[in-house]
Amino acid sequence: MLPKKFRLPPENFKQVYRQGKKARGKYGMFVFVKTDVGNPRFGFVLSKKIGGAVARNRMTRLLRVVVMEVVNEKNLSQLGMDFQYIAFSYCDKKNLLKREVEGQFKEILSK
């Protein structure tokens, strides 16, 4: 589970989607917007297109782990941004998902 300070509050999902910039990958898309909060906050959206409840929960758990690993490895804990990850297709391979998320973070930080 993500620590509370890294969770995007539900009331911010629409704001992030409307105002944010997008970085698309094979399995999903990050929507991000700069904020004055002192740390990054993440929210995940997985529709029923991904699969049943078991598949969606598995992918959500993997995304949480991968995102926290990338934040810790790249020292992004002071990055003041809100992120929303919208999944397009199912992926249960941690290393593939991690490579994609790292690539999307590189793209986000270059914008």
PyMOL commands that set and color helices and strands:
alter all, ss='L'
color gray80, all
select helices_A, chain A and resi 4-6+10-19+53-73+94-110
alter helices_A, ss='H'
color red, helices_A
select strands_A, chain A and resi 21-24+28-34+41-45+81-87
alter strands_A, ss='S'
color yellow, strands_A
deselect
rebuild
show_as cartoon
